[in-house]
Amino acid sequence: MPHPQIKFGTDGWRGVIADDYTFANVRTAAEAVAAYVHAKENPAKGLCIAYDTRFGSKAFARACAEVIAATGIPVALAPVITPTPALSYAVRERGAAGGIMITSSHNPAQWNGVKYKAWYGGSGKPSIIAEIESYLGQPVPKPAQQAPIEEVDFLPPYLSAIENFADLDLIAKSGMKFCIDSMYGAGGTILSTILDRIGVANLTIRSNPDPLFPGINPEPIEPHIRALGEAVVANGCQAGLCTDGDADRIGATDEDGNFVDPHKIYSILLSWVLRRKGWPGAVTRAFNTTKMLDRICKKYGRELIEHGIGFKYVCDLMLEREIVMGGEESGGIGFQRHLPERDGLLNALLLANVMAEEGKTMGQLVADLQAEYGEHQYGRIDLHISDEIKNGAIARAKALKTGDAVFAGMPILRQENLDGVKFYLDNPEAKTKPNAAETWLLLRASGTEPLMRIYTESCSKEAVAMLLESARKFALSA
C-alpha cells in the first residue's frame, strides 16, 4: 500500500530529517525491506547495513538493524562511516541477500535516505524497489528468537578491490601531485591514505566528517567544487579529485582550478579503457549525458546504448549482458568487471592512473579530447518550481514541432522523449567549427519533488549559457 510519507525513487527513499525522515518512518522502511527479503530472497543470507556522515546516520542504521534482526534476518552492521560502493561490494562478496545504505548522497544537509542494494552489489532494480514499496506499513511476522547483529568493517576487502583494479605502481612513479576533496562525506581520508602509502604527493580538503556540509551541498559540481580548484592552484597540483557525500560519484578540477565536468571524466576514462585496456563489452550512457561518448565508441567500434536517467538503468544492462562501462550525467560511472555500481573512489584512482600512464595533467587530457572529438561544452540548471508550472512547461515543450525556432532562436531539428523532452537544435555556430558537437537541450521534471532540471550541450560555452537562459524563460513563462 502507498505510504503517505515514504516514496522510493530510483535508488531508495529520501526525506528531510525530522520532517518525514523520522525514526518511525525509517523503521517502517526497514520493515518493508525485511518483508521483501522474507518473500523473495533467502533471509538466512542476511543483510549488510552501513551509513555515511549525515546527521543521525549511525543511529538510523542501528534502528534499521534492530528492525531487520527482529524479523529473524541476521545483520552485518558497519561500525564506522562507510562509502556506498563499499557497502555494495560487501553485499556481493559476502553473498548477502541485500543491503541498506543510510545516505542521501549529494542532497543538502537537511536530507537523509534509505538506499536498497540488491544481492548482486548494485541498486535494486525498479521491480525490486516497487515490491519493497508494496510492503510499506504491512506487519512482518517476528520469530521468538531474533537474529544476531554483528559489527563488520566492510572497508578492508573493498579497499583491496579498488587498489587492485587501478595500477598503483604506475601512479607511484608518476611524480604527480593531487588534491583530494571528500566534501565532508564518506570518502574521508581513504584516497589520501592510499596515495600516502605509495609515496604520491597529495593534500586533502574537507576530509573531516561534518553533517552540516558547511557552505555546500556534497555534490561534486559547480559551485560546490570551487574550494578544490582553489586548493589545486595554491598547492601546484596536477589535478583535484572529488567524491560526493557517500563517495559513489566523482568530480574533478584541472591544474588551473577549472571544473572538469562528469562528462569529460567519463570520456577520459572511456577513451583510456578502449585504447589502453581493450576490455570487451558495449558502453552505456544516460539520456542527459554527453554525445562525445558516441564519437569515442564509433572510433573504437563499440556499441553505445542510450537509456533513461538513473544508474539503475546501467545496473540492469550490466546484469543482462557484457557492458564495459556505464554512466550518467551526475558523475556516477561504473565498470562491470568491478561492480554494477557507481564508485567515486575507484574512478578517482583511475583518473590518477590515466594521468600517470599518459604523462599528462588533467587539463591536457581534456584538451586532447576536445581536439580529437570536437569541442563539447555542457551546462545544467535546476529550477525549484511548483508542480503546476513544472508540468505545464513539459506539456508545452512536448507540443513544440520540428522547425519551431524556440530556444535562443535555434530551429528544432527533432524531438526525443526517452526521459524528459529533448530537442536537437540547428545551431548556426556549429557550421563555423570543425567537428562541432551536436546541440541539444533537455527539459526533465523530477518525479519526487517540485523541481525541473534543464540540460544542454553545444559547441561553445556561450551557446550553452544562451540555451540555458532561453529554456529557463520558457519554463517559467506559464
C-alpha positions in Angstrom: 0.0 0.0 0.0 1.2 3.5 -0.7 2.7 5.3 2.4 1.9 9.0 2.6 5.5 9.9 3.7 7.7 7.2 2.2 8.2 7.1 -1.6 11.0 5.1 -3.1 12.6 6.8 -6.1 15.2 5.4 -8.5 17.6 4.3 -5.7 15.6 4.3 -2.5 13.8 6.8 -0.3 15.0 10.2 0.7 13.4 12.7 3.1 14.0 15.8 5.2 15.4 14.9 8.6 12.8 15.3 11.4 10.0 16.2 8.9 9.3 13.0 7.0 12.7 11.3 7.7 12.0 10.2 11.3 12.9 7.1 13.3 9.4 5.8 12.9 9.5 6.1 9.1 13.0 4.7 8.8 11.8 1.7 10.8 8.7 1.4 8.5 11.1 1.4 5.5 13.3 -1.2 7.1 10.3 -3.4 7.9 9.3 -3.3 4.2 12.8 -4.3 3.2 12.6 -7.2 5.7 9.2 -8.3 4.3 10.7 -8.2 0.8 13.7 -10.3 1.8 11.5 -12.9 3.5 9.2 -13.1 0.4 11.7 -13.0 -2.4 15.3 -13.7 -1.1 16.9 -16.1 1.3 16.6 -14.4 4.7 19.3 -16.7 6.1 21.9 -14.9 3.9 21.4 -11.8 6.0 21.6 -8.1 5.2 24.5 -5.7 5.3 23.8 -2.2 6.7 26.1 0.9 6.5 25.9 4.7 6.9 27.5 7.9 5.8 28.4 11.2 7.6 24.9 12.7 7.7 23.2 13.8 10.8 21.9 10.8 12.8 23.1 8.3 10.1 24.7 5.9 12.6 21.6 5.8 14.8 19.3 5.4 11.8 21.5 2.5 10.7 21.3 0.9 14.1 17.4 1.3 14.1 17.2 -0.5 10.7 19.5 -3.3 12.0 17.2 -3.8 15.1 14.0 -3.9 13.0 15.6 -6.4 10.4 17.1 -8.6 13.1 13.7 -8.7 15.0 12.2 -10.4 11.9 14.8 -13.2 12.0 17.2 -11.8 9.4 20.9 -11.7 10.5 22.6 -8.3 10.1 26.2 -7.3 9.4 26.3 -3.7 10.6 29.2 -1.3 9.8 30.8 0.1 12.9 32.3 3.1 11.0 31.3 5.6 8.3 31.3 3.7 5.0 31.1 4.7 1.4 28.1 3.4 -0.6 30.3 1.4 -3.0 32.0 -0.4 -0.1 28.5 -1.5 1.2 27.6 -2.7 -2.3 30.9 -4.6 -2.6 30.2 -6.2 0.8 26.7 -7.4 -0.2 28.1 -9.2 -3.2 31.3 -10.5 -1.7 29.6 -11.8 1.4 26.7 -13.4 -0.5 24.2 -11.4 1.4 20.5 -11.2 0.5 20.9 -7.4 0.1 22.0 -4.3 1.8 20.7 -1.0 3.3 22.7 2.2 3.0 21.8 5.2 5.1 22.6 8.2 2.9 21.0 10.8 0.7 24.2 11.0 -1.4 24.6 14.6 -2.8 21.4 16.2 -1.3 21.7 19.2 1.0 22.4 18.6 4.7 18.8 18.5 6.0 18.2 15.3 3.9 18.9 11.7 4.7 17.8 8.5 3.0 17.5 4.7 2.8 19.0 3.1 -0.2 18.5 -0.6 -1.0 21.3 -2.6 -2.6 20.4 -6.0 -4.1 22.3 -9.2 -3.8 24.4 -8.5 -7.0 26.0 -5.4 -5.3 24.1 -2.7 -7.1 20.9 -0.6 -6.8 17.7 -2.6 -6.6 16.0 -3.0 -9.9 12.8 -1.0 -10.3 10.8 -4.2 -9.9 12.6 -4.8 -6.5 12.1 -1.2 -5.3 8.3 -1.4 -6.3 8.0 -4.7 -4.4 9.6 -3.2 -1.3 7.2 -0.2 -1.5 4.3 -2.6 -1.7 5.2 -3.9 1.7 5.2 -0.5 3.4 3.1 -0.5 6.5 2.4 -4.2 6.5 3.3 -6.1 9.6 6.1 -8.7 9.4 5.8 -11.9 11.5 8.5 -11.9 14.2 10.0 -15.2 15.4 10.5 -15.9 19.1 14.3 -15.6 18.7 15.6 -12.5 16.9 18.6 -12.9 14.6 22.1 -11.6 15.6 23.5 -8.1 14.7 27.2 -8.4 14.1 29.5 -5.4 13.6 31.6 -5.9 10.5 34.1 -3.4 8.9 33.3 -3.5 5.2 36.3 -1.3 4.2 39.3 -3.7 4.1 38.0 -6.0 1.3 36.6 -3.1 -0.7 39.9 -1.1 -0.5 41.8 -4.2 -1.6 39.5 -4.5 -4.6 39.9 -0.9 -5.8 43.6 -0.9 -5.2 44.0 -4.0 -7.3 41.7 -2.6 -10.1 43.9 0.5 -10.6 47.6 0.4 -11.3 49.1 1.9 -8.1 52.7 1.1 -9.2 52.2 3.4 -12.2 50.6 6.2 -10.1 53.5 5.8 -7.6 56.1 6.6 -10.4 54.1 9.4 -11.9 55.6 12.3 -10.0 52.1 13.9 -9.9 50.6 15.8 -7.0 46.9 15.5 -6.3 44.4 17.4 -4.1 41.6 15.2 -2.7 38.2 16.7 -1.6 35.8 14.4 0.2 33.2 17.2 0.7 32.9 16.3 4.4 31.5 12.9 3.2 32.1 9.2 3.5 35.2 9.4 1.2 37.1 10.8 4.3 40.8 10.2 4.1 40.6 7.0 2.1 42.2 8.2 -1.1 44.9 10.3 0.7 45.8 7.2 2.8 46.3 5.1 -0.3 48.4 7.9 -2.0 50.5 8.4 1.2 51.2 4.7 1.3 52.5 4.6 -2.2 54.5 7.8 -1.8 52.4 10.1 -4.0 52.3 13.8 -3.1 48.8 14.9 -2.1 46.8 17.1 0.2 43.2 16.9 1.4 40.5 19.4 1.9 37.1 18.8 3.6 38.1 15.3 4.7 36.6 15.6 8.2 33.1 14.2 8.5 30.6 17.1 9.0 26.9 16.5 8.8 26.3 20.2 8.1 28.4 20.2 4.9 29.2 23.8 5.7 28.6 26.1 2.8 28.0 23.4 0.2 25.8 20.5 -1.0 28.1 17.5 -1.1 27.8 17.3 -4.9 31.0 17.4 -7.0 29.9 20.1 -9.4 30.0 23.9 -9.5 29.7 25.9 -7.3 30.4 23.3 -4.5 33.7 22.2 -6.0 35.3 25.7 -6.2 37.3 25.3 -3.0 39.0 22.3 -4.6 40.0 24.3 -7.7 41.5 27.0 -5.4 43.4 24.5 -3.4 44.8 22.8 -6.5 46.2 26.1 -7.8 47.5 27.2 -4.4 49.4 24.0 -4.0 50.7 23.4 -7.5 48.7 20.1 -8.0 48.2 18.4 -11.4 44.6 17.6 -10.6 41.9 17.8 -8.0 39.8 14.7 -7.3 36.5 14.9 -5.5 33.8 12.5 -4.2 30.3 13.3 -3.2 28.6 12.7 0.2 28.5 8.9 0.0 31.6 8.6 -2.3 29.8 6.9 -5.2 30.2 9.9 -7.6 33.3 11.6 -9.0 34.2 15.2 -9.8 37.5 16.8 -10.7 39.3 20.0 -11.5 42.3 20.6 -13.7 45.7 22.1 -12.7 44.4 25.6 -13.3 41.4 25.0 -11.0 38.9 24.7 -13.7 35.9 22.3 -13.1 36.1 19.2 -15.1 32.5 18.0 -15.5 31.5 14.4 -15.2 31.0 14.1 -19.0 34.7 14.9 -19.6 35.7 12.4 -16.8 33.6 9.7 -18.4 35.1 10.5 -21.8 38.7 10.4 -20.4 38.1 7.1 -18.7 36.3 5.5 -21.7 38.9 6.7 -24.2 41.6 5.2 -22.0 39.8 1.9 -21.4 39.2 1.4 -25.1 42.6 2.5 -26.2 44.8 1.0 -23.4 42.9 -1.8 -21.9 40.7 -3.1 -24.8 38.2 -4.6 -22.3 35.3 -6.1 -24.1 31.6 -5.0 -24.0 29.2 -2.3 -25.0 29.1 1.1 -23.5 26.0 2.8 -21.9 25.1 6.3 -21.2 22.1 8.2 -19.8 19.8 10.3 -21.9 21.2 13.5 -20.4 24.9 12.6 -21.0 27.5 13.9 -23.5 27.4 12.8 -27.1 31.2 12.8 -27.1 30.9 9.2 -25.8 29.1 8.3 -29.0 32.1 9.6 -31.0 34.6 7.7 -28.9 32.5 4.5 -29.3 32.3 5.0 -33.0 36.1 5.4 -33.3 36.7 2.1 -31.4 33.8 0.2 -33.0 31.8 -0.2 -29.7 28.1 -0.4 -29.4 26.7 2.6 -27.4 23.4 2.1 -25.6 21.4 5.1 -24.5 19.0 4.7 -21.6 16.9 6.6 -19.1 18.3 8.8 -16.3 19.5 7.0 -13.2 22.2 4.4 -12.5 19.5 1.7 -12.2 19.4 1.5 -16.0 23.2 0.9 -16.1 22.9 -1.7 -13.5 20.1 -3.5 -15.3 22.1 -3.6 -18.5 25.2 -4.9 -16.6 23.1 -7.7 -15.2 21.8 -8.7 -18.7 24.9 -8.5 -21.0 28.5 -7.6 -21.4 29.0 -3.9 -20.6 32.5 -2.4 -20.3 31.3 0.9 -18.7 28.1 2.7 -17.9 27.4 6.1 -16.6 25.2 9.1 -16.0 25.4 12.9 -16.0 25.9 13.3 -12.3 29.3 11.7 -12.0 28.1 8.1 -11.4 30.3 5.8 -13.5 30.6 2.1 -13.2 32.7 -0.8 -14.5 31.0 -4.2 -14.8 34.3 -6.0 -14.0 34.3 -4.3 -10.6 30.6 -3.9 -9.6 27.3 -3.0 -11.3 27.5 0.2 -9.2 28.9 3.8 -9.3 32.2 4.2 -7.5 33.7 7.7 -7.0 36.7 6.4 -5.1 37.6 3.9 -7.8 37.1 6.5 -10.5 39.4 8.9 -8.7 42.1 6.3 -8.6 41.6 5.5 -12.3 41.8 9.2 -13.3 45.2 9.3 -11.5 46.1 6.1 -13.3 45.2 7.7 -16.7 47.3 10.8 -15.9 50.2 8.6 -14.9 50.0 6.4 -18.0 49.7 9.3 -20.4 52.1 11.5 -18.5 49.6 14.4 -18.7 47.9 16.8 -16.4 44.1 16.7 -16.2 43.8 19.8 -18.3 46.0 18.3 -21.1 43.7 15.2 -21.1 40.6 17.3 -21.5 42.3 19.4 -24.3 43.3 16.2 -26.1 39.6 15.0 -26.1 38.3 18.4 -27.3 40.9 18.4 -30.1 40.1 14.9 -31.3 36.3 14.7 -30.9 35.3 18.3 -31.3 34.6 20.9 -28.6 31.8 19.7 -26.3 30.5 22.2 -23.6 27.8 21.2 -21.2 25.5 23.0 -18.7 22.7 22.3 -16.3 20.4 24.4 -14.2 17.9 23.3 -11.6 14.6 25.2 -11.3 12.8 24.8 -8.0 9.2 25.4 -9.2 5.7 24.2 -8.3 4.4 21.0 -9.8 1.9 23.1 -11.7 4.5 25.2 -13.5 6.8 22.2 -14.0 4.1 20.0 -15.6 2.8 22.9 -17.7 6.3 23.6 -19.1 6.8 19.9 -20.0 3.4 19.8 -21.8 4.2 23.0 -23.7 7.6 21.5 -24.7 6.1 18.3 -26.0 3.8 20.4 -28.2 6.7 22.1 -30.0 7.2 20.9 -33.6 10.2 20.4 -35.8 11.2 23.7 -37.4 9.9 25.9 -34.5 12.6 28.3 -33.5 12.2 28.5 -29.7 15.5 28.2 -27.8 18.0 31.0 -28.3 16.5 31.4 -31.8 17.6 27.9 -32.9 15.2 25.8 -35.0 14.2 22.4 -33.7 15.6 19.5 -35.8 13.9 16.7 -33.9 12.5 15.9 -30.5 13.1 12.8 -28.4 11.1 11.7 -25.3 13.0 8.8 -23.8 13.2 10.5 -20.3 12.0 14.1 -20.4 11.7 16.2 -23.5 14.9 16.6 -25.6 15.4 18.9 -28.6 18.2 18.6 -31.1 18.7 22.2 -32.4 20.1 23.8 -35.6 22.9 25.9 -34.2 24.5 28.2 -36.8 27.7 28.4 -34.8 28.3 24.7 -35.4 28.8 25.4 -39.1 31.8 27.5 -38.3 33.6 24.9 -36.2 35.4 21.7 -37.2 33.8 18.6 -35.9 31.4 20.6 -33.8 29.3 19.0 -31.1 25.6 18.4 -31.8 23.5 21.0 -30.0 20.7 19.6 -27.8 18.6 20.7 -24.9 16.7 18.6 -22.4 13.8 19.5 -20.0 13.1 16.9 -17.3 10.7 17.1 -14.4 11.6 15.4 -11.2 9.1 12.6 -10.2 9.6 13.1 -6.5 10.0 16.9 -5.9 8.9 20.3 -7.2 12.0 20.5 -9.4 12.8 20.8 -13.1 16.3 20.2 -14.5 17.4 21.7 -17.8 20.5 20.2 -19.5 22.2 21.3 -22.7 25.3 20.5 -24.7 26.7 22.6 -27.6 30.0 23.6 -29.3 30.8 26.6 -27.1 30.3 27.9 -23.5 28.4 30.9 -24.9 25.9 28.8 -26.7 25.3 26.7 -23.5 24.7 29.9 -21.5 22.3 31.2 -24.1 20.4 28.0 -24.3 20.0 27.5 -20.5 18.7 31.1 -20.1 16.3 30.7 -23.1 15.0 27.4 -21.6 14.7 28.9 -18.1 12.5 31.7 -19.5 10.4 29.1 -21.5 9.8 27.0 -18.3 8.8 30.0 -16.2 6.6 31.7 -18.9 3.4 29.9 -17.8 
